């Protein structure tokens, strides 16, 4: 079977564009089901934003999340396949990635850095991808492809358990340690057996499968792996972590498991979460041309109305004072209007270095009584002010927080998920605040941004410091000036509520 290299290249490009704005329908149905069942107002709000954002992206063909991911590709190549052209498989895949991420109609964010332990220079086209190949029987090529966000990938776990250890107990202990930076609700992919690297590979590959846990529950388990899936799902959801870590009934939508024979002395177990921006596609090439991707029917998306106006505090950021932020309550919803500055890891590192050396900050960077938004937005297309601009994981900025608060006059931060202990301690020490925006609702957030310009560190690309003018940008007070944190109180409350229900159901 002869397959043109151009067919693989264009199919990869088309698939990456497709998954950037279309959630898998099984994921939409699962989130909607969880939304209808959810009783925690904060978690329900978060899922409403995720569903509304997803529909907007499907309609507007713009990225679900500003983190458009590192591309992971699994190729099963038939032994009878011959390629037209002399490009290597990885070269073909990378050309497809390049086309997709530089598409002027839907530009995707370039997040891949070369020299990871050194200069960390952006490749500017999101290459290279991570490619896994297998030679199988047959005359075609099966491709499974995903764009994996950094927030969820960073929560990957591997343990070399003793053969007598409980896998379920390990998962139950480990998930709370992952925090909420993986943007639940999502899926857990688990690999069991083989060797350390085999377990990790299986856990990633398992996330390519559709959500079907509810069907499994209805028909009942037929294997030990089925039993493990159901038990892990129940135990993890009983933790009460909830959507975005705010406390609630649903933390995971499904648990996927693949296994492989292992050494008698070993029990490797790997776990990788998929976030609320779950993105994957499957296609087959048989020599007849480029793969086709049919748009889903928009009626599959629920019509959800979400209006926090009546219960939200409106904030004028251009007249913000420490006295005002001191009145904000944990869990309170704010609608922000006015000017904010942005900054992520690379910008923070530079800022802290300048502060330490007594160097004036760049012109246009004045944090006095301002908020900083942890974001690396997607470039604008057509008449957009900015592309999707959702928050990044706030804990990565914890080590910079004390120095930034002490040296700039900053009084608040916006990001996603919880803050770590050193972050919360710095917030309490300087009587600052931390506000949470919903991860996985990047296009929705961008609709609140009225103006945008780069004011410093343009060489950092998406990590440059931007100045945004926002109108009614929705956020939740996640850590107040006293250090009270909803990501600690919310899950605790809902874990107790779920446990109480179980006790009542058995009495």
N, C-alpha and C positions, 0 to 999 in steps of 0.2 A: 504494500500500500504506500503510495507516494503522497506525502503531505507537504504543502507549500509552507515555508517558514513564515511567509506573510500572513497566512491564515492563523497561525498561533499568535503572532505579534498583534494583529488587529483584534483577535478574540480576547486576548488579555486586556488590551486597552478598553474595549467595549465593556467587558465584565467589570473592570474597576470603576468606570464611569457609572454603570448601572447600580452597583452596590453603594456608591457614594450617596445616592439619594433615595434608593428604594430599600426599606427594611424587608427582610424575609416576611412573608405573610404569616407564617406560623408564629413568628416573634410578636407581631402586632396583635394577633388573637390572644396570645398568652398574656401580654401586658394588659390588654383590655379586660380579660377575665380577672386578673389580679386587681386592677383598678376598681372593678365593680364589687369585689369582695372586701377591699381595704376599708378599715375603720379608723385608721390613724389619719387625721386631717392633713398633717404635714406630708406624709407619704403619699396620700391620695393626690394632693396638689402637685407633687413631684411627678407622679405618673401621668397626670393630666398634661403637664408641660411636655413630657416626652412624647406622648401620643399626638398632641397638637403640632409639635415641631416636626414629627415624622410625616404628617400629612402635608404640611407646608413644603417640606423638602420634596416629596413626591410630586406635588403640583408644580413647584418652581424649578425642579431639577437642580438643586443646590445641596451641598453636603449636609448630612445629618449632624455631623460633629466637626468642629474646627480641626481636631486631630484626625486627619484622613489616613493615618496609620502607616505602619510598616507592612509591606506586601509580603505575604507568605503563600507559597504555591506548592501544592502536592501534585506531581505528574506521574501517572501510570502509563508508561510507553510500551506499546505492543512490540514484541520481538520482530514482527514482520514489517514494521514501519520503516520507510525510507524518507529522508528529508530532501526537499528541493532547496538547494543552497548550501553554503558552507558555514553558516553561523552555528555556534554552540547553543545548546538548549538555554543556558542562563543568559546568553546574549540576546536571544529572541525574547525571552521573558522581560528582560530589562528594557528592551526597546518598546515593548508594549506598555510597561510602567511609565516610561518617559512620555509616550504619546498621551496617555490618560491624564497624567498630572499636569501637563503643559497645555491641555486642551483649552483654547481661549474662551469657549462657551461655558465651561464649568471648570475653571482652574482649581486644582486641589493643592493643599498645603504641602510643601516640600519639607519633610521633617528629618530626613536621613543625614547623619553626619559621618564623614570619614574620619580616620585617625581618632577612634573613640577614646583612647587613653592619652591623647595629646591635644592637638589644635582643635579637634572637633569641628571641622569645617563642613558647612552644608553643601551637599552635592547638587542642590538646586533643582533636581528633577525627581527626587524621591527614590533614586536608584542607589545601590543595588537592592533587589528583592532577596528574600530568603527562599531558596528553591530546594525542594526535596524530590528526588526522582526514584522510581522503581521500574525495573524491566519486568513486564508481565507477558502472558500469552496473548496473542491476538494481533490485529492489524490496525488498531486505532489508538487514540490518545485520550485518556480521561484526565480532566483537570479539575482540581478543587482549589479555590483561590479565596483568600481573605485579606482584608486590610485591618490590621490589629493595632488598636490604640495603645499608646504608651502607658496610660494610667492603669489599664487592666493588665497589660503585660508585666508591669513592674511588680504585680502582686503574685506572680508565679511562685510556686513552692515545690520543693523536692525533699523527700525524707527517705532515708534508708532505714526502714523499720526492722525490728526483729520479726522473724516469722510468726511468733506467737502474739504480736501486737494487734490491736483492733484498728482497722483502717477507718471505721466510722468514728471512733473516739479521736483519732488524729485529725480528721477533717473538722470535727466539732470544736476541737481546741484551736485549730489553725485559722479558720475563717474569721473569727473576731480579731486576730492579729493582723489581718489584711486591711483593716479599716474599711472606709467607704470610697477610697480613691479609685476603685474599679467600677464605680457607678452602678450599683445594683438598682433595680433587679436585672439579673442576667443569668447566664448559665455557668455551671462548673464543669470543666473537662478534666477527667481523671484518667491517668494511665497507671496500670498496676503490673509489675513484673518486668521481665527482661533485665536490662541494666539501667543505670541512671539515665543515660541519654535516650534509651529506648522508651522508658517511661515518660520522659518529657515529650518526646515526639508523639506518642500515642495520645497524651492528654491534649495536645494542640489539634491533632487530627480529629479527635472525637467531637470537637466543637463545630465541625463542619456539618454535623447531622442535624436534622430538623427536630424541633421541640415536639415530643410525643409522650411526656410523662403522664398526662391525664388519661390517655388511651391505655397506657401500661397499668395505671391504677385500676381502671375499670375492668380490664381482662384478667389482671392478676399476674404475678411474676412467674416466669417459666424457667429461670436459671438463678444461680447465686448472684450474678451481676445485676439482674433485674431487682433482686431483693436489696442489694446494696444501694442501687439508685433510689429506690423508694425510701429506705431507711435514712440515707444521707439527706435527701430532700426534706424529710420531716424534721430531722434533728437540726439542720441548719436554719430552716424557717422558724423553728421554736426559739432560736436565739433572739428573735425580735429586732434584728438589725434594721430591716425594712428598706424601702426605697431611699437611695442616697444616704443611707445610714442614719435616718432621722427617727427610726423606730416604727415598726409596723408588722403586718402579718406576712408579707412576702419579701423575701430576700433573694431567693433563687427561683427561676422559672422552670428549670430542668437540671438534671445531673446526667452527664454522659460519661460512660466508662468503656475503655478498651483494655484488654489484658494480653499478656504474653508469658510463656513459660520462663521461669527464673531459676537461679541457683538455690540449692537447698538451704544455704545459709543466709539468703537474702530475701527482702521484701521491699523493692523500690516502689515508692508511690509518689506520683507527680500530680499537681493540681494547678490548673490555669483557669482563671475566670474570663468570661466574655462579658463585655459591658452593655449598657443600654444603647450603644451604637453598634450592635451586632451586624457585621457585614461579611457575607460570604456568597459565593456563586459556584455552580458546578456546570461543566460543559464537556462535550465529547466532540472530537475531531475525527472524521473518517475519510478525509481526502476530498469531500464534496464541496468544501468552501469554509467560510468564516462561520463561527457559531452565532446563533440567533438568540436574542434575549427579548422576550415579549413583555411589554409593560404590564404590571398588575392592574387590576380593576380598582379604581379609587374608592368604589363602594365598600371595599374591604376595610377601609379605615373608619373607625367610629367617629361620629360627629359629637365632639366634646366641647362644651362651653366652659371657659375658665375665666372668672373675673374676681380678682382679689380686691378691687377698688374699695368696696364698702368697709372692709376690715383692715386695710393697709394704711400705714403711716406714710404720708408723702414728705419727701425730703428734698430741700433745695441745697444741692451740693456746693453751690457757689457762695453760700452764706453759712456753711457748716461750722459749728463750734464744739469744743470738747464738752461743754455743758449739755448740748443737744444729744451727743452720742451717749452720754452717761445715763440718759433717760430711756434708751432703747432696751427692750426686754428680750431675753432669750426666747427664740421661737417666733418672735414677732415678724410680720411681713412688712417690708419697706418697698416703696416705689421711688427710685432715685432719679432725679433730674438735675442736669448741670454737667460740670466738667470733672472727668476722672483721668488719671494717668495709668498706663499699663506697664507691666514689667514681669518677666519670668526669671528662670535660673541664671542665664548668662548676663542679663541686665543687672540682676541683684549682685552678682559677683563683682561686676565692674563698679557698681555704686558703692559697695562696701569697701572696695579697694581705694576709691577716691576719697571716701570719708576718712579712712585710716591714715591716708597720706596728707590730709588737709587740703585736698584739691577741690575747688569749687565745682559743683555739679553743672552739667551742660545748661546753656541758656534754654529756657523753656521748660526746665524740669524743676518745679517748685512744689514740694510736697506739703508745705505748711497748711495744716487743717484740711488736708485732702485725703482721698481714698486712692489706693492703688489696686488695679484689677489684674489678677494673674491670668493672662491670656496671650496666646499666639494666634492671631486671627488668620483666616483664609483671605487671600487677595480678592479685591472687588472685581466684579465683571459688569459689563454694560453700565447701567445707571445706578449701581449700588454704591452706598457710602463705604461699606466694608463688607467682606464676606462673612460667613458664619464665624461667630466669636464667642464660643462658650468658654467656661472657666477651666483651668488646669488644676492638678492636684496641689493643694495648699501646703501639705506637709513638706514638700521639697524646698519650700522657702523658710521653713522653721529656723534653720541655722543662721539665716541672715536677719531674722526679725528684730532681735534686740538692737543690733547695730543700726538698722534702718530707722526704727522708731526713735532711738536716742539721737540720731544724727541728722534727721530731716524735718521733724515736725509733723510727720505723717500721723494721722489719728485712726486710720482704719484700712482694712484689706478686704478684698473680695476674691474668693476662689471656690473650689469644690471640695467636698468631703470635710473630714475633721482636721483639727490641728493637733500636733503632738505635744508632749509635755513641755518641751522647751519653748514651743510657740505660744502655748497658753500662758506659761509663766511670764514671757515677755509682754504679752498683751495685758495681763494683770498688772505687772510692774509699771507699765507706762499708761495704764488706763486707756488703752486703745480698744477697738472692736474688730471682730472678724465676721464678715457677712458671707453667706453661701448662696451661689447661683447654681442652678440645676445642671449637672453634667449630662450630656446627651440631648440638650435642647439648644444647640448652638445657633441654628438659623433663627429660632424664635427670639433668642437674646439679641441677635444682630438687628432685629426690627426696631429695637429701642434706641439704636445708635444713630444720631442725626448728623454728626460730623466726625471726621477722623483725619488725623494727620500724624506723620512721624515727626517726633521732636528731638530724638536722640538715638545714637547707636544704630544708624541705618544699616551698617554693615552686618548686623546680626540677623537680617532678614525678618522672619516672622517673630523673632525675639526682640526686635527693636522696641523702644519706648514710644508708644502712641499717645496722643491726646484724643480722648473721645468726649463728645458732647452727647449725653444720653437724655432720654425722656421716658419716664415711668418704667425704668428698668427694675424688674422684680427680683428681690433678694430676701433671704431669711437671716435674722440675727442668730448666728451660730455660737459666738462667744461674746459675752458682754464685757464691760469694763472691769467687772469683778472676777472674771475668769470662769463664769458659769457657762458650760458648754452643752448644747443640745445633743451633740453626738455621744455624750456620755449619759445624759439623763433619759433621752428618748428610747434607745434600745433597752435600757434597764427596766423602764416602765412597761414596755411591751413584752419583754421576756417574762416578767412577772404575771402579766395579764394572760399570756398564752398558757403558762404553767398552771395558773388557777383554773382556766377552762378545762384543761386536761384532767385535773383532779375532780372537778365537778362532773365531768362526763363519765368518770369511773366510779362515782358514788351513787 
